[in-house]
Amino acid sequence: MNYIDITKYNKDVIKIDSLDNLDSVTSILTKDEFISSNNPNYTYYYTTKEYPFTLEKQIYGKTLHINYEYYLEHEDEINLKLANLLKNNKTNGLSLSSYFIDNSIIEAISSNNNILSLNLGVKENYILEKDVYDILSKSKSIKQINTVNVDNDLQTSCDKRLTSRMNTRVGNTSLTVETILTSSIFTINSRDIKDVIQVLKDRDKYQNIYILEIEVTSYDYLEAFIKSLIAFYPKIRIVLDINSKNFREDKLSSLISYNNIFVKEESNQISLEKAIKKEKALNKMLEPVMKIKDRLSPFELYIMIFQITKEFKEYKDYPYDNEDPAKSRVVSEILFNEYIVCAGYVNLLRELCDRVGIETRYMIVSSIIYDKDKKENYVGYHARALVKIKDEKYDIDGIYVSDATWDNTDGSKYNHLLMTFDEVNRELSPEINFNCYDFLNVKSKKEFYQLISNPTIREELKKLGSIIEKFDSNTVESIYFLPQENYYDYDLENSLTLDRLADYCVNFKQEPISGEKIIKALITVYKLKYPLTSDEIIIKCFKSIKDKLSKREDMLHPTIVTETDKEKIFDFYDNKFKDVDVEDIFNNRKNTR
């Protein structure tokens, strides 16, 4: 077996000498086979006994990887250092490998009032036990404890902070009005504000409130409530959770002067002023879409959103030594600077789709990426979007993969507009690791069961459930719920669950979207946007688009391939467009409805 040091190829991972002076970290214990490869001769690793610590930079924090063998030899020393580190950790959310769950570390977490949510067990089936729970229950700040399961002794406690993704499912993450009397951090819905005001009247005025999160569904009493709350608790941090449909600048602008009001943006929080600025910018981007939205089919509507995203600006990463990857990824940042990377394109695409009612999800693939400045390859991760589209006009119905990043080098390219999982597999294979989407390409139950005989690949199967659930909760009910056991078999312990999943994967079908459908939709959109343009100019324009599709350059495609491989991979996509007759499509175009 040959091993590849990922720190040499992935600039997001750096070697460190010790655990001193670390902050805002997630701790994960990594064995050499932490990342497996499709190539049977190679395995990537983050750490060795000689270099036992690495730090992986991510958007909202850093992940500390500790070598497994080194940890076994220095367990007490490392646990002590981690405990000291976590006492002053400034992160709001923390994930911890089950290897590090001992009393000293849990006590350190419990004493840290910065930590609001805790994820116990990373990549392991950790069960929250009563001795750990008793220590965490003393925390004044933690409002959410996530784990795979909860010890039987705790199932009747109804602690609303406890969550579980297996069969106990106790509680939820939002604290109710009644708990406000004892909690310093809580979440409420704005429709409950009158009830909250009544409860706060009975609250000891010396009992502080650190954070209040308000899910905004109504603006009645909201402004008056916030102003009176800040007057009583001047250091409080108020976080507004507002979706795009409920965002009302006229109701929020009077609160900009308060510097302790923030708005949720995914797992991030931004100032109210920046949130209003972001909302204005997105609405302006959507103006040409909204003018003709009612005359577009769902596929045509998505094509317009995809065009806006891929043509937004040129791919450019934020200077890495600045260590602020959010600058090129988070929508509130990329809208107002010159930087954007794949995650930024996906986040922007999802924000715009959400505003027009198109359902999307975030997707990650891994690939070999070429650094043009250093002229070398490294192993990295690439963000794409999962898109759910149903359009009777174009006979499209399914979940597809979109990649605005790889289509942004030329405004005429639509090779990664909506791809099937099979197309993705043919494009990237064999360079990427096996992932949960690849199960949807199996052709038989025999192939399915051969795959899950590999323990590493079987782990990916568990992720498939959460993907299915996000798009179709009824399907999850039929696959994972076991009436006779009265629980959800998310851990895939029951053969019936596996058999249902096998049926789902074998029967899963995606019809590829042809180049003819793409160009037909593009022509329809173009004609609606520019109704005065002559037919001759439109035909000439789209013939040019088709020509460019067959003369594609490999400018931002991160896959490194030989010329022969390049032709083999890219010819597959050119074939989508080779039989397209633009003039015939235009002359026989149906009405836009």
Secondary structure, DSSP 4 states (H G I P E B T S, - for coil): -EEEEGGGT-TTEEEES-STT--SEEEEEE-GGGEE-SSTTEEEES--SSS-EEEEEETTEEEEEEEHHHHHHSHHHHHHHHHHHHHS---SEEEE-GGG-SHHHHHHHHH-TT--EEEE-SSS--EE-HHHHHHHTT-SS--EEEESEE-GGGTTS--TTEEESSS---S-SSPPGGGGGT-SEEEEEGGGHHHHHHHHHTS-TTS---EEEEE-S--TTHHHHHHHHHHH-TT-EEEEE--GGG--HHHHGGGTT-TTEEEEETTEEEEHHHHHHHHHHHHHHTHHHHHHGGG--HHHHHHHHHHHHHTSS--BPPPGGG--GGGGTSHHHHTTSS-B-HHHHHHHHHHHHHHHT-EEEEEEEEEEEEETTTTEEEEEEEEEEEEEEEETTTTEEEEEEE-TTTTTTSTT--TTSSB-HHHHHHHHTTSSPP-GGGGGG--SHHHHHHHHTSHHHHHHHHHHHHHHHHH-HHHHHHHHEETTTTEE-TT--SHHHHHHHHHHHHH---PPPPHHHHHHHHHHHHHHH-TTS-HHHHHHHHHHHHHHHTT---SS------HHHHHHHHHHHHTTTTT--HHHHHHTPPP--
